[in-house]
Amino acid sequence: MKKSVIFIFFLFSVNLTFSQQKTANKTTNNKSAKAIPKHDTFNETITITNKKIQLFIPKGYEAIAQQNGDLNLDKIDDCILVLRKATEETTSNMDENKPDKRPVLLLLGQKDGSYKLAYKNENAAYCIDCGGLFGDPFDAIAIKNGYFSIEHRISGGHHWEHITTFKFNKAKNNWYLYKDHFINYILNPSSAPDAEALISNVDKLKTVKDFGEISFQQFNIYSEKGY
């Protein structure tokens, strides 16, 4: 009888110790897993009404920008689509160099009204938390006569804009980086009544002479070289 009681007590002690170890490990794992704060975005999901464009949005992604215009000078309306992961507000982590990339799609309009994917680049638009404390930097897409621009801006405690412009090369049937323009703004120290509130203290305009030939699919906004 005494031996049975001792054996039962032994089993109880082992189970209790194992349970405590599991609880401790779970607590340790939870502490080591750094939570990502929810990122603010200025780019809400947009509704794509054209079903032929909807086909290019994969599962788990949403559109945040759509711009139409003539990208390849064939007088047929084309489209640039900017997508994001549906979870980016809580999964993008630029602090640990793990941003949720935002694909930029060049869609060429066809005579039958459909679209054809020319190129997709996941490194052409900044991520939701690439602006740090100052928020989502992606702002807009612009298209005009074979040129298109991807525009980023930050306004708040810090002010800057970064616009990359691409130009269509008909001979090569591709788009190449044409200009890369970065401007940083500071508060104007002037007390003149007609003075602008902000003035630029950094204005860097790079052209092909600076960066060489960079195609749209090679371009990488996360790299100082541009590719």
Secondary structure, DSSP 8 states (H G I E B T S, - for coil): -HHHHHHHHHHHHHHHHHHHHHHHHHHHHHHHS--------S--------HHHHTTS-TTEEEEEEEEE-SSSSSS-EEEEEEEETTHHHH-BGGGTB-----EEEEEE-TTS-EEEEEEETTSS--TTTTGGG---EEEEEEETTEEEEEEEE-SSSEEEEEEEEEEETTTTEEEEEEEEEEEEEE-----TT--SEEEEEEEEEEHHHH---BTTT--TTSTT--
